[in-house]
Amino acid sequence: MVANIRSGSSPGGALHYNKEKVDKDEAEVLYWQKMLEPFDKHGRMDVDACMESFRPYLEANRRTTNTVFHVSLNPSPEDKLTDEQLREIAREYMERMGYGDQPYIVFKHTDIDRHHLHIVSLRVDENGRKLSHDYEARRSMDILRSLEQKYGLHPSIKGQEQTDREGVRKVNYTAGNVKQQVSSVVRSCLRNYKCSSYGELRTLLERFNVSIEERTGTIDGRSYAGIVYGAMTDDGYGVGTPFKSSKIGRDVGYRALQKYYERSKAALRENDALGRLRQCVRDAMSPHNTRDEFRRLLKADGIDAILRINPTGRIYSVTFIDHKAGIVANGSLLGKGFSANAFNELYPAPKEIRQVAEQRPEQRREQRSHTANPISGIVDTILDLADVRAYEEQQKVQRQKRRRKRGLKL
């Protein structure tokens, strides 16, 4: 059994996520403790009732920022447990983790073959004091090993851990219900991954065929900022009509994302959170590899390496997605030795590619003009447009540097 523990500033996000699963018959409320009945008069899950149960604890909170304790417990697919066994496992786990006297609600998810639990609770007690979370991950692992023995469960194997990140599916535009698909992907990514910037989140969402665009500006002297989401094809083309974040909910809007980036930054600064990712990347970096071999080595560790490459074959951006740890990080975040320049020196574009790119700029522009997608109206292809903008910005910076150098010589 594997546990995936997360925290947050408000339980609303975790509750809405689970309600969405319940409404789609992909989950059910299995058990709750010290809470109002979490259903309305029509038998539907009532997030407001759950929040009302948590409210006294949140109002008594003194200075704890991340007040939410949200954990998923993932038995092996080979373990077939009854609902009563799952309730007992949830109760015992929460008791031994120090949350036995807290209000919490347990959900059983059935959206994938591997049935698993989600538990939402609070990290502050009724007096507003923060519960101890020292060695939380280690204590959780020890408890799970004990529960495996008690209930005769299959032990988890290092390197084969399964979390509900595996349940995130790519958007399939042809399947219909696009807004709901996009909504599910965005909320799952925000819940299961840490991205400290818009660029990192954009890179992550694109892996699941979701586009995101920040729109800021001024109208009649008033500033505005918003987010637009859309669907993409597997090869990176926008498809269908994009829609504003307000069509999904405030929890995926511009302000919510700014708070999410700050929380992610804070979490990534704690306890050497980037240590595993940094070491895996360092181990895969070798001048004897090619770019593709470098990617394959990281893939074996559950890490995607996204190299953005300009028309001449130069790497101008590197982003890593650690699916096991739920971390998305630009190379520069890992350190100077992991920047785009470092990788471009390590894996330069083959000479023949550079020559072809330099000889046929007109043909390349003509090819791009034919890939316009008249349906989306945002970009011809989001990735290509990002490539062009980054390349033009890079050339502009280089021209400015050359001008400064000439000025110093004079």
RODO-2510 file (C-alpha; in nm, 4 decimals, decimal comma):
residues 410
     n   res          X          Y          Z
     1     m     0,0000     0,0000     0,0000
     2     v     0,1216     0,3479    -0,0853
     3     a     0,0189     0,6820     0,0675
     4     n     0,0326     1,0137    -0,1144
     5     i     0,0056     1,2980     0,1396
     6     r    -0,0730     1,6536     0,0350
     7     s    -0,1471     1,9782     0,2137
     8     g    -0,3255     2,3000     0,1206
     9     s    -0,4620     2,6239     0,2542
    10     s    -0,8313     2,5341     0,2314
    11     p    -1,0180     2,2005     0,2257
    12     g    -1,2532     2,3334    -0,0425
    13     g    -1,0331     2,2214    -0,3314
    14     a    -0,9979     1,8637    -0,2052
    15     l    -1,3702     1,8420    -0,1286
    16     h    -1,4737     1,9725    -0,4707
    17     y    -1,2389     1,7249    -0,6391
    18     n    -1,3942     1,4324    -0,4532
    19     k    -1,7470     1,5638    -0,5094
    20     e    -1,6770     1,5739    -0,8826
    21     k    -1,5811     1,2066    -0,8684
    22     v    -1,8912     1,1225    -0,6602
    23     d    -2,1209     1,3083    -0,9014
    24     k    -1,9787     1,1053    -1,1913
    25     d    -2,0262     0,7766    -0,9980
    26     e    -1,6505     0,7332    -0,9901
    27     a    -1,6346     0,7568    -0,6099
    28     e    -1,8515     0,7259    -0,3010
    29     v    -1,8482     0,8599     0,0539
    30     l    -1,7366     0,5644     0,2626
    31     y    -1,7138     0,7088     0,6129
    32     w    -1,6963     1,0345     0,8096
    33     q    -1,6084     1,1274     1,1659
    34     k    -1,6988     1,4291     1,3824
    35     m    -1,8741     1,5921     1,0876
    36     l    -2,2251     1,6900     0,9867
    37     e    -2,3907     1,4480     0,7485
    38     p    -2,2222     1,5309     0,4137
    39     f    -2,5385     1,4985     0,2019
    40     d    -2,8170     1,7388     0,1102
    41     k    -3,1867     1,6503     0,1187
    42     h    -3,1589     1,4991    -0,2285
    43     g    -2,8830     1,2612    -0,1241
    44     r    -2,6097     1,4486    -0,3083
    45     m    -2,2749     1,5299    -0,1509
    46     d    -2,2889     1,8745     0,0111
    47     v    -1,9522     2,0547     0,0169
    48     d    -2,1003     2,3399     0,2248
    49     a    -2,1987     2,0964     0,5012
    50     c    -1,8445     1,9560     0,5039
    51     m    -1,6956     2,3051     0,5188
    52     e    -1,9315     2,3908     0,8070
    53     s    -1,7870     2,0974     1,0016
    54     f    -1,4340     2,2241     0,9419
    55     r    -1,5132     2,5916     1,0028
    56     p    -1,4657     2,6046     1,3873
    57     y    -1,1202     2,4538     1,3516
    58     l    -1,0224     2,6937     1,0739
    59     e    -1,1526     2,9958     1,2661
    60     a    -0,9563     2,8909     1,5742
    61     n    -0,6400     2,8535     1,3656
    62     r    -0,3619     3,0752     1,4932
    63     r    -0,0956     3,0947     1,2259
    64     t    -0,0875     2,7701     1,0269
    65     t    -0,0890     2,8362     0,6518
    66     n    -0,1389     2,4847     0,5132
    67     t    -0,4333     2,3668     0,7190
    68     v    -0,5409     2,0723     0,5031
    69     f    -0,4402     1,7086     0,5431
    70     h    -0,5349     1,5202     0,2236
    71     v    -0,4069     1,1678     0,1736
    72     s    -0,4753     0,8953    -0,0793
    73     l    -0,4212     0,5358     0,0330
    74     n    -0,3501     0,3030    -0,2571
    75     p    -0,3646    -0,0744    -0,2053
    76     s    -0,2171    -0,3060    -0,4641
    77     p    -0,4534    -0,3912    -0,7546
    78     e    -0,4250    -0,7512    -0,6356
    79     d    -0,5832    -0,6670    -0,2998
    80     k    -0,9618    -0,7073    -0,3051
    81     l    -1,0931    -0,5368     0,0086
    82     t    -1,4478    -0,5001     0,1336
    83     d    -1,5856    -0,1581     0,2231
    84     e    -1,5718    -0,2488     0,5925
    85     q    -1,2039    -0,3427     0,5644
    86     l    -1,1348    -0,0126     0,3879
    87     r    -1,3135     0,1779     0,6669
    88     e    -1,1081    -0,0014     0,9309
    89     i    -0,7849     0,0704     0,7431
    90     a    -0,8781     0,4385     0,7122
    91     r    -0,9716     0,4661     1,0812
    92     e    -0,6560     0,2941     1,2013
    93     y    -0,4331     0,4926     0,9668
    94     m    -0,5771     0,8269     1,0827
    95     e    -0,5596     0,7238     1,4491
    96     r    -0,1937     0,6230     1,4273
    97     m    -0,1035     0,9336     1,2231
    98     g    -0,2389     1,1513     1,5054
    99     y    -0,5653     1,2525     1,3376
   100     g    -0,7945     1,0188     1,5302
   101     d    -0,9756     1,3053     1,7091
   102     q    -1,0019     1,5255     1,4003
   103     p    -1,3028     1,5705     1,1732
   104     y    -1,2410     1,3841     0,8473
   105     i    -1,4231     1,2265     0,5555
   106     v    -1,3234     0,9151     0,3601
   107     f    -1,3938     0,8584    -0,0099
   108     k    -1,3559     0,5351    -0,2035
   109     h    -1,2480     0,5981    -0,5654
   110     t    -1,3402     0,3464    -0,8331
   111     d    -1,2513     0,5443    -1,1478
   112     i    -0,9566     0,3139    -1,2204
   113     d    -0,9144    -0,0598    -1,1674
   114     r    -0,7030     0,0061    -0,8607
   115     h    -0,9665     0,1116    -0,6063
   116     h    -0,8210     0,3504    -0,3512
   117     l    -0,9137     0,5895    -0,0687
   118     h    -0,8995     0,9659    -0,0316
   119     i    -0,9205     1,1166     0,3169
   120     v    -0,9699     1,4898     0,3790
   121     s    -0,9013     1,6368     0,7228
   122     l    -0,7331     1,9312     0,8966
   123     r    -0,3856     1,9844     1,0380
   124     v    -0,5118     2,2123     1,3193
   125     d    -0,7059     2,0959     1,6253
   126     e    -1,0185     2,2517     1,7795
   127     n    -0,8006     2,5019     1,9689
   128     g    -0,6248     2,6152     1,6530
   129     r    -0,2980     2,4413     1,7339
   130     k    -0,1082     2,2711     1,4526
   131     l    -0,0794     1,8942     1,4830
   132     s     0,2718     1,7561     1,4735
   133     h     0,3893     1,6484     1,1299
   134     d     0,7473     1,5529     1,2198
   135     y     0,8767     1,2654     1,0059
   136     e     0,5300     1,2438     0,8516
   137     a     0,6323     1,0467     0,5449
   138     r     0,8399     0,7988     0,7446
   139     r     0,5659     0,7463     1,0041
   140     s     0,3116     0,6954     0,7271
   141     m     0,5296     0,4339     0,5596
   142     d     0,5795     0,2446     0,8883
   143     i     0,2040     0,2463     0,9531
   144     l     0,1304     0,1136     0,6057
   145     r     0,3804    -0,1698     0,6437
   146     s     0,2072    -0,2644     0,9705
   147     l    -0,1385    -0,2510     0,8069
   148     e    -0,0159    -0,4670     0,5195
   149     q     0,0846    -0,7372     0,7670
   150     k    -0,2347    -0,7071     0,9712
   151     y    -0,4689    -0,7341     0,6719
   152     g    -0,2516    -0,9646     0,4612
   153     l    -0,2007    -0,7082     0,1834
   154     h     0,0566    -0,7153    -0,0931
   155     p     0,3576    -0,5020     0,0024
   156     s     0,4455    -0,2091    -0,2202
   157     i     0,7652    -0,2429    -0,4214
   158     k     1,0023     0,0483    -0,4565
   159     g     0,9888     0,1876    -0,8069
   160     q     0,6371     0,0559    -0,8650
   161     e     0,4428     0,2909    -0,6389
   162     q     0,1017     0,3812    -0,7703
   163     t    -0,0807     0,7006    -0,6851
   164     d    -0,3879     0,8652    -0,8265
   165     r    -0,1593     1,0655    -1,0579
   166     e    -0,1915     0,7582    -1,2795
   167     g    -0,5625     0,8337    -1,3037
   168     v    -0,5024     1,1584    -1,4937
   169     r    -0,6031     1,0913    -1,8530
   170     k    -0,5348     1,2943    -2,1662
   171     v    -0,8197     1,4996    -2,3024
   172     n    -0,9821     1,3275    -2,5994
   173     y    -1,1636     1,5938    -2,8000
   174     t    -1,3500     1,3434    -3,0182
   175     a    -1,5036     1,1825    -2,7086
   176     g    -1,7040     1,5001    -2,6372
   177     n    -1,7773     1,6669    -2,3023
   178     v    -1,4538     1,8620    -2,3487
   179     k    -1,5079     2,1167    -2,0726
   180     q    -1,5533     1,8422    -1,8143
   181     q    -1,2460     1,6578    -1,9411
   182     v    -1,0351     1,9759    -1,9251
   183     s    -1,1739     2,0575    -1,5800
   184     s    -1,0795     1,7137    -1,4494
   185     v    -0,7249     1,7328    -1,5886
   186     v    -0,6566     2,0844    -1,4589
   187     r    -0,7821     2,0113    -1,1080
   188     s    -0,5950     1,6795    -1,0940
   189     c    -0,2720     1,8493    -1,2022
   190     l    -0,3110     2,1293    -0,9467
   191     r    -0,3758     1,8752    -0,6758
   192     n    -0,1075     1,6207    -0,7624
   193     y     0,1790     1,8339    -0,8936
   194     k     0,3754     2,1340    -0,7724
   195     c     0,4460     2,4005    -1,0356
   196     s     0,6075     2,7245    -0,9243
   197     s     0,5343     2,9200    -1,2438
   198     y     0,2869     2,9608    -1,5278
   199     g     0,5393     2,8162    -1,7738
   200     e     0,5796     2,4978    -1,5723
   201     l     0,2040     2,4508    -1,5377
   202     r     0,1582     2,5104    -1,9102
   203     t     0,4179     2,2442    -1,9886
   204     l     0,2476     1,9979    -1,7543
   205     l    -0,1025     2,0563    -1,8923
   206     e     0,0182     2,0174    -2,2495
   207     r     0,1225     1,6614    -2,1631
   208     f    -0,2467     1,5917    -2,1037
   209     n    -0,3690     1,7741    -2,4173
   210     v    -0,4809     2,0882    -2,2328
   211     s    -0,3777     2,4397    -2,3364
   212     i    -0,3635     2,7311    -2,0967
   213     e    -0,3168     3,0993    -2,1771
   214     e    -0,2767     3,3954    -1,9430
   215     r    -0,4538     3,7074    -2,0670
   216     t    -0,3714     4,0378    -1,9024
   217     g    -0,4151     4,3956    -2,0102
   218     t    -0,6103     4,7159    -1,9638
   219     i    -0,9572     4,8128    -2,0846
   220     d    -1,0837     5,1681    -2,0325
   221     g    -0,8102     5,2279    -1,7773
   222     r    -0,8966     4,9146    -1,5759
   223     s    -0,6519     4,6252    -1,5521
   224     y    -0,7711     4,2701    -1,6023
   225     a    -0,6139     3,9254    -1,5687
   226     g    -0,7671     3,5971    -1,6706
   227     i    -0,7040     3,2409    -1,7807
   228     v    -0,8271     3,0643    -2,0934
   229     y    -0,8225     2,6857    -2,1238
   230     g    -0,8645     2,4690    -2,4305
   231     a    -0,8170     2,1222    -2,5757
   232     m    -0,5234     2,0052    -2,7850
   233     t    -0,4484     1,7136    -3,0110
   234     d    -0,1685     1,4661    -2,9374
   235     d     0,0633     1,6528    -3,1750
   236     g     0,0142     1,9868    -2,9986
   237     y    -0,2508     2,1593    -3,2087
   238     g    -0,5320     2,3591    -3,0529
   239     v    -0,8732     2,2130    -3,1303
   240     g    -1,2247     2,3352    -3,0610
   241     t    -1,3296     2,6599    -2,8931
   242     p    -1,1312     2,7648    -2,5839
   243     f    -1,3195     2,8883    -2,2771
   244     k    -1,2553     3,1150    -1,9801
   245     s    -1,1578     2,9671    -1,6445
   246     s    -1,4831     3,1027    -1,4988
   247     k    -1,6644     2,8323    -1,6983
   248     i    -1,4909     2,5776    -1,4719
   249     g    -1,4631     2,7559    -1,1373
   250     r    -1,2748     3,0152    -0,9353
   251     d    -1,0362     2,7497    -0,8054
   252     v    -0,8681     2,7344    -1,1488
   253     g    -0,8762     3,1075    -1,2212
   254     y    -0,5929     3,3600    -1,2358
   255     r    -0,5878     3,4529    -0,8657
   256     a    -0,6122     3,0918    -0,7538
   257     l    -0,3185     2,9999    -0,9760
   258     q    -0,1031     3,2802    -0,8323
   259     k    -0,1612     3,1362    -0,4833
   260     y    -0,0938     2,7862    -0,6140
   261     y     0,2451     2,8951    -0,7554
   262     e     0,3421     3,0491    -0,4198
   263     r     0,2414     2,7351    -0,2285
   264     s     0,4410     2,5237    -0,4719
   265     k     0,7477     2,7460    -0,4318
   266     a     0,7267     2,7147    -0,0532
   267     a     0,6839     2,3363    -0,0689
   268     l     0,9779     2,2923    -0,3071
   269     r     1,2041     2,4808    -0,0672
   270     e     1,1338     2,2351     0,2157
   271     n     1,3296     1,9224     0,3043
   272     d     1,5365     1,9116    -0,0144
   273     a     1,2188     1,8454    -0,2155
   274     l     1,4132     1,8696    -0,5425
   275     g     1,6929     1,6385    -0,4277
   276     r     1,5703     1,3194    -0,5957
   277     l     1,4895     1,4919    -0,9230
   278     r     1,8235     1,6737    -0,9279
   279     q     2,0138     1,3485    -0,8664
   280     c     1,8216     1,1539    -1,1328
   281     v     1,8888     1,4230    -1,3919
   282     r     2,2548     1,4417    -1,2941
   283     d     2,2894     1,0628    -1,3261
   284     a     2,1365     1,0701    -1,6758
   285     m     2,3565     1,3544    -1,8011
   286     s     2,6415     1,2139    -2,0070
   287     p     2,8197     1,3493    -2,3144
   288     h     2,8105     0,9936    -2,4494
   289     n     2,4281     1,0033    -2,4696
   290     t     2,2088     1,1600    -2,7322
   291     r     1,9113     1,3797    -2,6501
   292     d     1,6750     1,0856    -2,6992
   293     e     1,8861     0,8538    -2,4832
   294     f     1,8883     1,1179    -2,2089
   295     r     1,5074     1,1313    -2,2210
   296     r     1,4777     0,7515    -2,2127
   297     l     1,6999     0,7220    -1,9060
   298     l     1,4849     0,9702    -1,7164
   299     k     1,1651     0,8051    -1,8393
   300     a     1,2745     0,4882    -1,6634
   301     d     1,2761     0,6875    -1,3376
   302     g     0,9263     0,8217    -1,3996
   303     i     1,0523     1,1594    -1,5197
   304     d     0,9608     1,3349    -1,8446
   305     a     1,2233     1,5696    -1,9910
   306     i     1,0732     1,8353    -2,2183
   307     l     1,3346     2,0076    -2,4331
   308     r     1,2077     2,3079    -2,6268
   309     i     1,4112     2,3564    -2,9411
   310     n     1,4250     2,6548    -3,1769
   311     p     1,4284     2,6270    -3,5596
   312     t     1,8087     2,5953    -3,5703
   313     g     1,8028     2,3001    -3,3283
   314     r     1,9197     2,4915    -3,0212
   315     i     1,7735     2,3950    -2,6817
   316     y     1,6360     2,7121    -2,5237
   317     s     1,4219     2,5668    -2,2437
   318     v     1,4289     2,2507    -2,0321
   319     t     1,1500     2,1315    -1,8022
   320     f     1,1352     1,8134    -1,5959
   321     i     0,8157     1,6435    -1,4758
   322     d     0,8716     1,3991    -1,1919
   323     h     0,5514     1,1943    -1,1936
   324     k     0,6478     0,9975    -0,8838
   325     a     0,7097     1,3022    -0,6655
   326     g     0,4543     1,5253    -0,8377
   327     i     0,7074     1,7975    -0,9202
   328     v     0,7438     2,0120    -1,2333
   329     a     1,0661     2,2122    -1,2479
   330     n     1,2504     2,4150    -1,5080
   331     g     1,6151     2,3214    -1,5362
   332     s     1,7265     2,6534    -1,3899
   333     l     1,5276     2,5747    -1,0735
   334     l     1,7524     2,2733    -1,0143
   335     g     2,0662     2,4845    -1,0431
   336     k     2,2989     2,6525    -1,2900
   337     g     2,4347     2,3197    -1,4092
   338     f     2,0872     2,2208    -1,5313
   339     s     2,0053     2,5290    -1,7374
   340     a     1,9077     2,5230    -2,1043
   341     n     2,2547     2,6478    -2,1983
   342     a     2,4142     2,3593    -2,0095
   343     f     2,2054     2,1047    -2,1973
   344     n     2,2629     2,2766    -2,5302
   345     e     2,6374     2,2452    -2,4760
   346     l     2,6000     1,8839    -2,3634
   347     y     2,3665     1,7886    -2,6494
   348     p     2,4247     2,0319    -2,9390
   349     a     2,2104     2,0009    -3,2486
   350     p     2,3650     1,7838    -3,5222
   351     k     2,5496     1,9926    -3,7799
   352     e     2,3267     1,8807    -4,0672
   353     i     2,0130     1,9996    -3,8840
   354     r     2,1638     2,3436    -3,8262
   355     q     2,2617     2,3699    -4,1934
   356     v     1,9151     2,2696    -4,3184
   357     a     1,7467     2,5127    -4,0803
   358     e     1,9700     2,7979    -4,1932
   359     q     1,9240     2,7201    -4,5654
   360     r     1,5431     2,6957    -4,5699
   361     p     1,3922     2,9672    -4,3455
   362     e     1,1332     3,0648    -4,6098
   363     q     1,0121     2,7081    -4,6507
   364     r     0,9853     2,6700    -4,2723
   365     r     0,7737     2,9846    -4,2440
   366     e     0,5515     2,8645    -4,5289
   367     q     0,5007     2,5262    -4,3611
   368     r     0,3977     2,6948    -4,0366
   369     s     0,1504     2,9186    -4,2159
   370     h    -0,0287     2,6084    -4,3476
   371     t    -0,0707     2,4584    -3,9982
   372     a    -0,3100     2,7275    -3,8779
   373     n    -0,6094     2,5929    -3,6927
   374     p    -0,9136     2,8028    -3,7904
   375     i    -1,1250     2,6422    -3,5181
   376     s    -0,9439     2,7518    -3,2030
   377     g    -0,8634     3,1097    -3,2988
   378     i    -0,5871     3,1329    -3,0373
   379     v    -0,2726     2,9969    -3,1988
   380     d    -0,1808     2,7925    -3,5024
   381     t    -0,0058     2,5533    -3,2750
   382     i     0,0691     2,6479    -2,9174
   383     l     0,4064     2,4811    -2,8993
   384     d     0,5311     2,6233    -3,2298
   385     l     0,4205     2,9736    -3,1377
   386     a     0,6012     2,9441    -2,8068
   387     d     0,9113     2,8274    -2,9946
   388     v     0,9031     3,1279    -3,2307
   389     r     0,8456     3,3812    -2,9535
   390     a     1,1244     3,2372    -2,7409
   391     y     1,3613     3,2326    -3,0372
   392     e     1,2818     3,5947    -3,1280
   393     e     1,3258     3,7009    -2,7673
   394     q     1,6582     3,5192    -2,7537
   395     q     1,7785     3,6964    -3,0691
   396     k     1,6706     4,0315    -2,9275
   397     v     1,8700     3,9740    -2,6083
   398     q     2,1757     3,8723    -2,8086
   399     r     2,1515     4,1886    -3,0245
   400     q     2,1309     4,4025    -2,7103
   401     k     2,4397     4,2317    -2,5672
   402     r     2,6341     4,2938    -2,8895
   403     r     2,5360     4,6628    -2,8855
   404     r     2,6536     4,6987    -2,5246
   405     k     2,9849     4,5356    -2,6074
   406     r     3,0375     4,7688    -2,9037
   407     g     2,9580     5,0659    -2,6795
   408     l     3,2188     4,9564    -2,4254
   409     k     3,4868     4,9206    -2,6952
   410     l     3,4180     5,2726    -2,8185
***
